[in-house]
Amino acid sequence: MKITYTGRHIALAPSQTVELEAEFTRLRQLLDTPKGEAEAHVFLKHEHRTNQVEVKVTWRHNEADGAAEHDDLFTAIHAAIAKVTAQVTRQREKARDLKRVPA
């Protein structure tokens, strides 16, 4: 999975990016296949004592978005990643159920 971080008024240290990439392991297991690699884009924004995070994940022809806002940056990031993971899980279950229809 290719992960890109874009910060507006925020910069992440290399140790923080390593910690966040560990958070993406569940998505990596779900989405990376021999047919293609998924891409994740993390937007970080700091305004008026709150941190806003938006995570966009694209794979094949699908897209999942998750946004969160919190005073603590990592709490917001974890919440946004959890939302994206839930969306991806639902979309994969739908695709699996469509394929496994009895004849």
Residue pairs with C-beta under 8 A, 6 or more apart in sequence:
1 24
1 27
1 28
1 31
1 32
1 37
1 38
1 39
1 40
2 37
2 38
2 39
2 40
3 20
3 21
3 24
3 39
3 40
3 41
3 42
4 39
4 40
4 41
4 42
5 12
5 17
5 20
5 42
5 44
6 41
6 42
6 43
6 44
7 44
7 45
8 43
8 44
8 45
8 46
9 45
9 46
9 47
10 44
10 45
10 46
10 51
10 73
12 20
12 44
16 74
19 74
20 42
20 77
23 77
23 78
23 81
24 40
24 81
26 85
27 38
27 40
27 57
27 81
27 84
27 85
27 88
28 38
30 85
30 88
30 89
30 92
31 38
31 57
31 59
31 88
32 38
35 60
36 59
36 60
37 59
38 57
38 58
38 59
39 57
39 58
39 59
40 55
40 56
40 57
40 84
41 55
41 56
41 57
42 53
42 54
42 55
42 77
42 80
43 53
43 54
43 55
43 56
44 51
44 52
44 53
44 73
44 77
45 51
45 52
45 53
45 54
46 52
46 73
49 71
50 69
50 70
50 71
51 69
51 70
51 71
51 72
51 73
51 76
52 67
52 68
52 69
52 76
53 67
53 68
53 69
53 73
53 76
53 77
53 79
53 80
54 65
54 66
54 67
54 80
55 65
55 66
55 67
55 77
55 80
55 81
55 83
55 84
56 63
56 64
56 65
57 63
57 64
57 65
57 84
57 88
62 91
64 84
64 87
64 88
64 91
65 84
65 87
66 79
66 80
66 81
66 82
66 83
66 84
66 87
67 80
67 83
68 75
68 76
68 77
68 79
68 80
68 83
69 76
70 76
70 79
